[in-house]
Amino acid sequence: MIKKNVVINGIPQILIVDGEVTLANVLRGQLHMTGTKIGCGKAQCGACSVIVDGKVIRSCVTKMKRIADDAQITTIEGVGTQKNLHPVQLAWMVHGAAQCGFCSPGFIVSAKQLLDENTNPTREDVRDWFQKHRNACRCTGYKPLVDAVITAAKLIRGEMKTEDLWEKLPSSGSIWGSNYIRPSALAKVTGTCDYGADLGVKMPCGTLQLKLVQAKVSHANIISIDISEAEKMPGVYKVITHKDVKGKNRITGLITFPNNKGDGWDRPILCDEKVFQFGDAIAIIAADTAEHAQAAVDKVKVELEILPAYMSAPAAMADDAIEIHPGTPNVYWETKVIKGEDTAPLMEKADVIVQDDFYVGRQPHLPIEPDVGFAYIDDQDRVVIHSKSIGIHLHQAMIAPGLGLELDKLV
């Protein structure tokens, strides 16, 4: 352990920390200042940006031993408050720059330092600054972010008044089709909006931490799972496998179409017989700390029969490809698309014909916010799950049978 005397948002702090722990983890874990987010954890997304001695740094990889004594640290909590917003925060709200909002604290901290150094940046200056400091956003397309910084600069220079920015509610009282500020924006720009990992940090003492034992191959049959060594590891409360799942251990899609040739959504909660893709969950380690849980992950021994790994749709569609999901053909849904006239006569008259096979890549969602979930049993003996969802009631109906719960026992 080391002692660090630092100043965080103008307040002197004495910190007793592990020198190898990152500044982000100290801010979030020890001080519960969860406005600073951790996205990639690799210094590539900028969600963890803070200012240290006048420089924007990525706190998710900055170890405490590298933080100088008496360092001046500014986090999103020190930029402005809900009743005293910094011009960047106000402009961020007005321009709709906080959509999902996860990246907003890092961007705003970064933008503050830019405007501290240059109160009259060009749009190119703003873009270059964000690129230099690796601030990434997956929602906005960046234009609203640049707009917000340019507007904030005008406020700082006195060329615009704060009251000029506020959207006035239409006389009809309807905000439909207007630029009215979204209700959640204020919490997002001040770092007071709690996301999944933020709530997880604030769970009661004694909350068990979970880590997954995940498949490191793309396709295999499971021969055996040996958890005996993992169960003996320090701090381990339980090693959970498919044998511990009370229900049918399956999540079923519930979405079918007349031309489906099976249910391609039917997947195990914890793999029991087969691995279907790299990263599939085989077991769960429940321990007193995340570090103890992670240490036990490598002690679970899984014996596998490796099967062919199909890394593209054409490979899985080949005549000699084995079924990935037993009982469901690899091509389980076909749609015929026919529009317009027959193309053969047109081809015969064409001056030039270009013929090839075209493969269009899929676009993954890739949110910067990590996939985080936590659960507890409430005072009505219900299992309560907190996690991101695009269909809460659908997911409830998908999960409950797999866990062996009635719908009213899962929230």
N, C-alpha and C positions, 0 to 999 in steps of 0.2 A: 504494500500500500504506500501511496505517497500523498503528501498534503499540497494542495494548490490554493493559493490566494488569488482569486480572480474577481472581476467586477462584471456582473451579468445585468444588463439593462440598467446600469447606473447604481446597482446595489452591490456592495462588497460581500463576497461569499468565501467561506472557508470550506473547501471540499476535501474529503478523505476518499481517495479513489484508487482503483487499480490502474497503474500507468498504461496497461495494454488495452484498457477499455476505451471505446471511442467517445468523443465529446457528445455525439448524438445520443448514445445510450445513457450517458450520465445525465444529460438534460431531461430525457424522457423517463428513464428508470428511477434515478435517485431524486430528481427535483420535480418530477411529474409535469414538466413543461412540454406538453405534447403538441404544441403548435409547430415545432420542428418535426417534420415527417421523415420517415425512412422508406424510400421506394425500392430502388434497385440494390442498395447496400454496397454498391461498387463504384460510387462517385461518378455515375454516368447520367443521372436524371436531374440532379439539382434540387430535389424536394427537401433535402436536408441542409440547404444553404443557410449559413449564419455569417455574421461579420465579426472577425477577430482582428483587433488593432487596425481597423480601416481596410481590411482585405476580405473579400468574399471567399469563404472556404466551404468545402463539402464535409460536413461534420460526421458523416457516416463512416469515413475512413481516417479521420484525424484522431490519433490516439492522444490520451490525456498527457502522456509524457512529453508530447510535442507542444503542449500549450504552455506558454511562458507564464511565470509568476506575474501577478498584477495585470494580466491580459484583460483588455476591454472587449467584452463579448456582447453582441447585440443579436437577439433572436426576434422572431415575429412579435412576441409579446411586448417587446420594447420599442417597436416601431410606432405603434399607436394603439389606442383603446377604442372601444365601441362608442364612447362619448367624446373622444378626441382623436379622430382619424388623421393619419398622415395623408397628404395629398395623393400619394400613390394608391393607398387603400380606397379612398373615395373614388378616384378615377377608375380603379379596378371594378368597383361595383357598378358604376354608371355605364361602362362600356361592356358589361356582361362578360368580363374576363374570368370570373369565377364560375365555372360551369360545374363539373364534378367538384372542383375546388381543392383537390388534393395537392396539386402543384403550386397553388397560389401563395402560401407562405414563403416558399423558397424563391419564387419569382419576385415577390414584393420586397423581400430583404435584399435581393440582388439589385433590383431597380432603385431602391433607396440609396445604395452605395454609389450607383451610377450618377444619380442626381446630386449626391453630396460632392461628387467630383466635377460634374458638368451639368449645369442647370439649363443648358440650351442644346440638348443632343438632337441630331438628325435621326430620321427613321433608320437610316443605315447604321448609325452609331448604336442605337438600341438593339437592333438585330445582331450586330457584331458582338455587343456586350453579352447578350444572352447566350450566343453560341460559344463565346470564349469561356463562359462560366458554366456551360453545359446544363442550362436550364431547359428542361423538356416538358412539353404539354401534349397530351393526346386528344384533347377535346376541341380546342378553339381554332386551330389553324394559324395561330400566332397573331393574326392581324389585330384582334381586340386588345391583345397584350401590348403591342407596340402603340396602338392608339391611346391606351391608358397612360403609358409613360409620357407620351408627348403632351397629353392633357395635364398630367401632374406637373410637368415642367412649366406649363403656362401658369398654373396656380402658384407655383413657387416664385415665378418671376413677377407675379402680380398682374398678369395680362388677362386674367379671368378670375371671376369671383365664385366662391363655393356655391352660392345660391343659384348661379346660372346653370349649374350642372344638374340640380335635382329635377327629376321628371315630375311634372305636375299631373295629378290625377285628372283624367278627362271629366268634363261636367256630367257625363252620363254615369260616372262611377265605375265604368267597366275598364279593365286594364287589358282586355283582349286586343292584340295587335299593336300595343304600345311598347315603349322602351322602359316600362316601369321596372324598377330594380327588384330582382327576385328576393323573396323573404329570407332565404338562407345565406345570402351574400355577405351580410355583416359578420356572421360567425366565421365564415370561410376566410375572409380577408384579415381577420384579427387573430386567427389561429385558435379560436375557441370552439370550433366545430370538431367534435370527437368522431373519428373514424374507427373502424374495427380494432386496429392495433392499439389505438389510444385507449379505448375502453378496456382492452385486455390488460394494459399496464395498471389500470386502476381497480382491478378485481380484488376481492378481499384476500387477506393473508391466508395461506393454506391452499389456495387454488392450485390444482394440479396443472402442470405444463405438459403439453403433448407434442410428440414428434413422430413423423411417419417413417416406417420402414418401406422404402419404395423400390420398385423393380428397376434394375439397371440394364435390362434387356428389353427388346421391343415385342417379343413373342415367345412364349414358352409354356410348357406344362409344368405345374408344380408337383414335385415328388414328395417333398417333406418340408416342414417348418420347425426348426428347433429353437425354442426360446429360453432354454434352461440357463444358459450363461447370462443372457440379458436380465433375467429375473434376479440375479444375484448382484447386479451392479448397484453402487451407492445411490440412494435416493429414489430408486425405482419402486413405485407403488403397485403397478400391474403392467403386464405386457398383454395387449389385447389382440386376438386373432379372430378369424371368421367363426371359430367355435364359440366365442363369447357373444356373438350377435344373436339376440333373442328372436328376431323375426326371420324372414326368408333370405336376408343378406343380399337383397337385390334392389336396385333402383330402376324402376320401369318408367319409360318415357310418357306413357299415357296419351301420346300423340300419334295417331295412326292415319294412314291414307288407304284408299281402296286398292291401290296398286303396290302397297308394301308386300314384300315377300318375307315377312318376319318382323320382329321388333328389334331394330338395330340399337335401341337405347337401353336395352336390358343389360345392366352391368352390375357386378358384385360391389358391395360396399367395401369389403376387404377380400382380396383375391383368395379363392379357396382351391380351385382346380387349375386355373390358367392365368397367365399374364397376357393382357391384350395390347398393352402399349408401354413404352418407357415411362416410368414414374408412377405406374399403378401402385396403389396402397396395398401392402401385404399384411402389415401389422401396425399397431399404434403403441408407442411407449408413453406411459403416464408416470411422471416423476415430480419430485418437489421443486426442481428448477429446470429451466430449459437446457442448461448445460448438462445436467445429469441425464436428462432424457436423450439428448443428442449422443452422448457417450455410449448409451446402451443400444442405440440403433445399429451400430456396427457389430454388435455381439449376437444379433439374430442371424441364424444360419438358415439359408433357404437353398434347398437342392432343386435344380431345375433341369428339365429336358428342353434344350433350345430348339425352337422351331424357326422356319424361314421368316425373316423380317421383311415385310413389304413396306418400302419407304415411299411409295407413290401409289396413286389410284390405279394407273395402268398395270403396275406389278401385281396388285391385289386382284385385278380383273383377268389376269392371264388364265388360260385354260388349265394349266397345271397347278394353280395356286390352291392351297388348302383353305377350308373355311376358317375364318378368324373367329367368328362367333358360331359355335356348333349349333346346327339346326337352322341357321340363317345364311343364305348365300351371300357372298361378298358383294355382288351386285343385287341389292335388295330393293332398289327403287329405280324404275325407268320411266322417263317422260319423253314422249315423242313430240317434237316441235316442228310443225309444218306451217309455213306462212307463204302466201303468194303463189306464183305459177311454178310449174316444173322447171328446174334449173337446167336440165340437159339441153334443150334447144338453145338456150342463151349461151351455154358454154361452147356449143358448136359454132356460133357466130362471133365469138369473142376474138379479138386480135391477139390477146395475151391471156394465158391461163397460168395462175400460180397455185400450185397444189402442195399442201404440207399438213402435218399434224400440229394442232395448236393446243397447248395446255395452259389454262388460266389459273394462276396461283390463288390460294385462299388468303383472305385478310384476317389475321387473328386480332382479337380485341386488344390485347396487351395494355391494360390499364397500368398506370404507374403505382397506384395503390396496391399493395400486396393482397393476395387472397388470405384473409384472416377469418377465423371463426372461433367462437367459444360458446360454451353451453353450461347450464346449471339446472337443477331441479328446484322449482319454486314452491311456495307455501301451499299450493293446491296439488302437489305431487305431479306436476306437469314437467316434461322436458322442454326447456326453453333454449332455442338456438339463435344466436346472433351471427349473421353472415350476410354478405352481399347477395342480392337476388334480383332477377328481372321478372319473377313470377312467384310471389310469396305463397299463394294458395296452391298453385301447381306444384311447387317444390315440397310443400307440406304433404300433399297427397302422394308424391313420389317417394318421400323418405319414410313416412309412418309405417307402411307395411314391411319395409325392409328392416326396421328396428323392432317390429312386433308391437307397435303402439296403435291405439285407437286415435283417430284424428283429433279428438278433443283433449288428448294427452300430449299433444305436440304443438308447440307455439313457435 
